[in-house]
Amino acid sequence: LPIDLETSRQRLAETLEIGELDLLIDGGLNFQGIYDLADILTRCAKRGVVSGEELLKVADTLLAARRLRRQIDNSQVRPVISALFVDLVTLPDLEKILRFGLEEGGRVADQASQKLRELRLKWQKMRSERRTILQDLIRRNISIIQDTAIGDRNGRPVLALKVGTIDLIQGVVHSTSASGNTVFLEPHLIIGLGNRIAAIESDICKEEHRLLADWSADVAVHSSSIEHLGQVMLKL
C-alpha cells in the first residue's frame, strides 16, 4: 500500500490514465507477447547460452513493448504514465537480429550463417543419397524384405528383413522384432555414408550453438535496458 498521500495520488493518477485509455482502445490494452525474462537475462549475463525459443521471447517482448509505448505514450494527454517511458528503449536492432536468425519455434534459420546453410544443404544431399541407395536395395531384394518402409534404430536407417535371410545382405543387425519374424539390419553399403552424416550433424550442432551463444551475448550487453523495460511493463 502507498505510504503517504502523495504516493496515493500518484497511483490514483496512473490508474485513471491507463483506465481511460483501456476503454478507448477496441478490446482494451493487450499485453500479449510480454514475457518474464528474469531467468533468461540472468543466464545471459553469466555468459550462458539460452535456447532459440527463449531468445524469441526476448524479441516478442521488445516488439510488444514498442507497440504499447505507441499506444500509451502521450505526455499531454497522459503525463503520469507517459513519464514511465522516458528512459525506456525497445532495442529494434537486437530484435531484428534475433528474428533474422531464428524461425518460429526457435529453430536456428538456414540464413543465420553461410556455414550453417552449406552444412545443412550437404546434410540433406547425403541423406537423400542414402535413401536412394536403400530404396534400390529394397527393390533388388524385395523377396526377403518384410516391410518396404525404411526403419530407424538408434538414429540409424535399417531394412526389415525376413528372419533367416540376413546372410543375403551384408550389414549390422540392430534389433529383432518382438515376434522374432523380422530382423532390422543396417546395410554395410551405407554405414560409411551414415558416419559422414553423423559428423555433419555434429558440425551443424556446433554452428547452431555458436550462433545462439553470440545472440545470448548480445542480450547480455543490453540486459539492464531489457530488465528496466520489463519493470515498466509489469507496472503498466
MIZAVO-464064 format. One line per field, with one value per residue (C-alpha): residue in one letter; chain; x, y, z; residue number from 1. Coordinates in steps of 0.1 Angstrom, whole numbers. Layout:
# residues N
rest <- c(A_...)
kette <- c(A_...)
xx <- c(X_...)
yy <- c(Y_...)
zz <- c(Z_...)
nr <- c(NUM_...)
//
This chain:
# residues 236
rest <- c(L_P_I_D_L_E_T_S_R_Q_R_L_A_E_T_L_E_I_G_E_L_D_L_L_I_D_G_G_L_N_F_Q_G_I_Y_D_L_A_D_I_L_T_R_C_A_K_R_G_V_V_S_G_E_E_L_L_K_V_A_D_T_L_L_A_A_R_R_L_R_R_Q_I_D_N_S_Q_V_R_P_V_I_S_A_L_F_V_D_L_V_T_L_P_D_L_E_K_I_L_R_F_G_L_E_E_G_G_R_V_A_D_Q_A_S_Q_K_L_R_E_L_R_L_K_W_Q_K_M_R_S_E_R_R_T_I_L_Q_D_L_I_R_R_N_I_S_I_I_Q_D_T_A_I_G_D_R_N_G_R_P_V_L_A_L_K_V_G_T_I_D_L_I_Q_G_V_V_H_S_T_S_A_S_G_N_T_V_F_L_E_P_H_L_I_I_G_L_G_N_R_I_A_A_I_E_S_D_I_C_K_E_E_H_R_L_L_A_D_W_S_A_D_V_A_V_H_S_S_S_I_E_H_L_G_Q_V_M_L_K_L)
kette <- c(A_A_A_A_A_A_A_A_A_A_A_A_A_A_A_A_A_A_A_A_A_A_A_A_A_A_A_A_A_A_A_A_A_A_A_A_A_A_A_A_A_A_A_A_A_A_A_A_A_A_A_A_A_A_A_A_A_A_A_A_A_A_A_A_A_A_A_A_A_A_A_A_A_A_A_A_A_A_A_A_A_A_A_A_A_A_A_A_A_A_A_A_A_A_A_A_A_A_A_A_A_A_A_A_A_A_A_A_A_A_A_A_A_A_A_A_A_A_A_A_A_A_A_A_A_A_A_A_A_A_A_A_A_A_A_A_A_A_A_A_A_A_A_A_A_A_A_A_A_A_A_A_A_A_A_A_A_A_A_A_A_A_A_A_A_A_A_A_A_A_A_A_A_A_A_A_A_A_A_A_A_A_A_A_A_A_A_A_A_A_A_A_A_A_A_A_A_A_A_A_A_A_A_A_A_A_A_A_A_A_A_A_A_A_A_A_A_A_A_A_A_A_A_A_A_A_A_A_A_A_A_A_A_A_A_A)
xx <- c(0_12_30_19_-8_14_22_-15_-23_4_-10_-46_-35_-17_-48_-72_-50_-45_-81_-94_-71_-81_-117_-108_-89_-111_-107_-86_-48_-32_-1_2_38_53_73_91_127_144_158_169_187_204_218_229_246_265_277_252_237_199_177_162_128_139_156_123_107_131_122_85_88_107_81_51_67_72_35_24_46_30_-5_2_30_14_28_-1_-30_-14_15_18_21_40_67_74_87_114_143_128_145_130_161_148_182_185_150_159_190_170_141_165_184_155_125_91_96_132_150_181_174_195_201_217_252_267_284_251_234_261_263_225_225_253_234_202_221_238_206_189_217_215_177_182_207_183_153_174_184_147_137_165_158_121_116_134_120_94_84_93_94_129_131_151_171_191_192_205_184_176_159_133_144_126_143_169_178_204_232_219_227_259_253_249_219_205_175_148_110_91_76_111_100_118_154_164_197_218_235_273_268_255_274_303_278_259_291_297_262_266_298_280_251_278_292_256_250_283_274_239_254_279_251_230_260_266_229_229_259_240_212_236_250_215_204_200_179_157_153_141_117_103_98_79_57_50_40_17)
yy <- c(0_36_50_86_109_120_84_76_105_92_57_71_93_63_41_68_75_39_30_57_46_10_20_39_11_-16_-47_-29_-27_-60_-73_-104_-110_-97_-124_-126_-125_-125_-160_-156_-123_-139_-167_-145_-121_-151_-160_-188_-199_-198_-215_-201_-203_-182_-157_-153_-144_-115_-104_-108_-87_-59_-58_-58_-31_-9_-14_-5_26_38_33_49_75_109_135_159_135_110_128_105_71_86_95_58_57_84_61_31_16_-12_-22_-27_-37_-65_-77_-76_-98_-124_-126_-128_-157_-177_-193_-197_-222_-212_-232_-215_-205_-216_-179_-173_-180_-191_-220_-233_-231_-251_-277_-283_-285_-310_-330_-330_-342_-370_-382_-382_-402_-427_-431_-437_-465_-481_-479_-496_-523_-529_-531_-556_-578_-575_-612_-611_-577_-579_-542_-518_-489_-478_-481_-464_-479_-456_-429_-454_-464_-501_-526_-550_-585_-618_-639_-663_-640_-617_-635_-623_-586_-577_-554_-548_-562_-536_-555_-581_-577_-589_-617_-628_-628_-596_-586_-549_-546_-516_-525_-521_-502_-471_-473_-451_-426_-427_-419_-389_-377_-381_-360_-332_-333_-327_-297_-284_-285_-267_-239_-236_-234_-207_-186_-190_-181_-149_-138_-146_-124_-96_-99_-98_-65_-49_-68_-37_-20_-51_-55_-19_-25_-55_-35_-8_-34_-50_-17_-9)
zz <- c(0_-6_25_21_5_-24_-34_-32_-55_-79_-80_-85_-114_-130_-126_-140_-170_-181_-173_-196_-223_-219_-225_-257_-273_-290_-269_-244_-239_-249_-231_-252_-261_-228_-211_-177_-189_-155_-157_-194_-186_-156_-176_-205_-180_-167_-202_-205_-238_-239_-265_-297_-282_-252_-275_-294_-261_-258_-294_-287_-255_-273_-300_-276_-255_-286_-296_-261_-260_-292_-277_-243_-246_-249_-224_-230_-225_-201_-184_-154_-172_-201_-177_-174_-210_-206_-202_-219_-250_-271_-290_-325_-339_-314_-322_-359_-354_-334_-359_-388_-372_-357_-372_-354_-326_-320_-347_-360_-396_-425_-433_-399_-414_-446_-429_-414_-448_-465_-438_-439_-477_-476_-449_-469_-501_-483_-466_-500_-514_-486_-490_-528_-520_-495_-518_-545_-521_-513_-550_-557_-527_-524_-518_-485_-474_-446_-448_-476_-452_-442_-404_-377_-349_-326_-353_-380_-410_-412_-435_-422_-434_-430_-403_-418_-447_-432_-449_-482_-474_-456_-427_-389_-371_-347_-333_-339_-338_-307_-328_-339_-376_-386_-383_-386_-405_-415_-448_-449_-482_-463_-430_-442_-455_-422_-403_-425_-420_-382_-384_-403_-378_-351_-371_-375_-338_-331_-355_-341_-306_-317_-331_-300_-279_-300_-296_-259_-256_-275_-250_-221_-234_-232_-201_-179_-205_-210_-173_-170_-198_-180_-148_-168_-184_-151_-136_-165)
nr <- c(1_2_3_4_5_6_7_8_9_10_11_12_13_14_15_16_17_18_19_20_21_22_23_24_25_26_27_28_29_30_31_32_33_34_35_36_37_38_39_40_41_42_43_44_45_46_47_48_49_50_51_52_53_54_55_56_57_58_59_60_61_62_63_64_65_66_67_68_69_70_71_72_73_74_75_76_77_78_79_80_81_82_83_84_85_86_87_88_89_90_91_92_93_94_95_96_97_98_99_100_101_102_103_104_105_106_107_108_109_110_111_112_113_114_115_116_117_118_119_120_121_122_123_124_125_126_127_128_129_130_131_132_133_134_135_136_137_138_139_140_141_142_143_144_145_146_147_148_149_150_151_152_153_154_155_156_157_158_159_160_161_162_163_164_165_166_167_168_169_170_171_172_173_174_175_176_177_178_179_180_181_182_183_184_185_186_187_188_189_190_191_192_193_194_195_196_197_198_199_200_201_202_203_204_205_206_207_208_209_210_211_212_213_214_215_216_217_218_219_220_221_222_223_224_225_226_227_228_229_230_231_232_233_234_235_236)
//
